[in-house]
Amino acid sequence: MYAAIDVPVLYIIGTNDLIVEAKAEVEKLNSLGNKNTTIKVMDGLDHFLTTETELIQSKEIYHIDSSASDAIIQWIKAI
């Protein structure tokens, strides 16, 4: 199903993600060869695209690091 997606997709993952293993996930997505997908690996960010090292409150997961929001904005402008 993923390989057949025909709309632009931005996939962002942080190198400090403890839920999803970034390297394996990126390799898997790249192996599918979907040209509509842009993959961004954000150095030092976690699963919620923050630099937090402690548990965060659920409302705080919506406050992503500015490097991630900048990547999203630039991707939108480019499509």
RALIN-V746689 format. One record per residue. N is the residue number from 1. SS is DSSP state (H for helix, E for strand, L for the rest). OMEGA is omega in whole degrees, 0 to 359 (none if undefined). D_LAST is the distance of its C-alpha to the last C-alpha in whole Angstrom. Layout:
# RALIN-V746689
n: [N	N]
ss: [SS	SS]
omega: [OMEGA	OMEGA]
d_last: [D_LAST	D_LAST]
This chain:
# RALIN-V746689
n: [1	2	3	4	5	6	7	8	9	10	11	12	13	14	15	16	17	18	19	20	21	22	23	24	25	26	27	28	29	30	31	32	33	34	35	36	37	38	39	40	41	42	43	44	45	46	47	48	49	50	51	52	53	54	55	56	57	58	59	60	61	62	63	64	65	66	67	68	69	70	71	72	73	74	75	76	77	78	79]
ss: [L	H	H	H	L	L	L	L	E	E	E	E	E	E	L	L	L	L	L	L	L	H	H	H	H	H	H	H	H	H	H	H	L	L	L	L	E	E	E	E	E	E	L	L	L	L	L	L	L	L	L	L	L	L	L	L	L	H	H	H	H	H	L	L	L	H	H	H	H	H	H	H	H	H	H	H	H	H	L]
omega: [182	182	183	180	185	175	179	179	173	178	181	177	179	180	179	178	179	181	180	180	189	185	181	181	179	178	180	180	178	182	180	174	179	183	179	184	171	181	178	175	185	183	175	180	182	183	182	179	175	176	182	177	178	176	180	177	184	180	183	180	180	178	183	178	182	178	178	179	176	179	179	180	180	179	179	180	184	183	none]
d_last: [22	19	19	19	15	13	10	8	10	10	14	16	20	22	25	28	27	30	29	27	27	24	25	26	23	21	23	23	20	19	23	21	19	16	13	10	11	11	14	15	19	20	23	26	24	26	25	24	22	25	28	30	33	35	35	33	33	31	30	29	26	24	24	22	22	20	19	17	16	15	13	11	10	9	6	5	6	4	0]
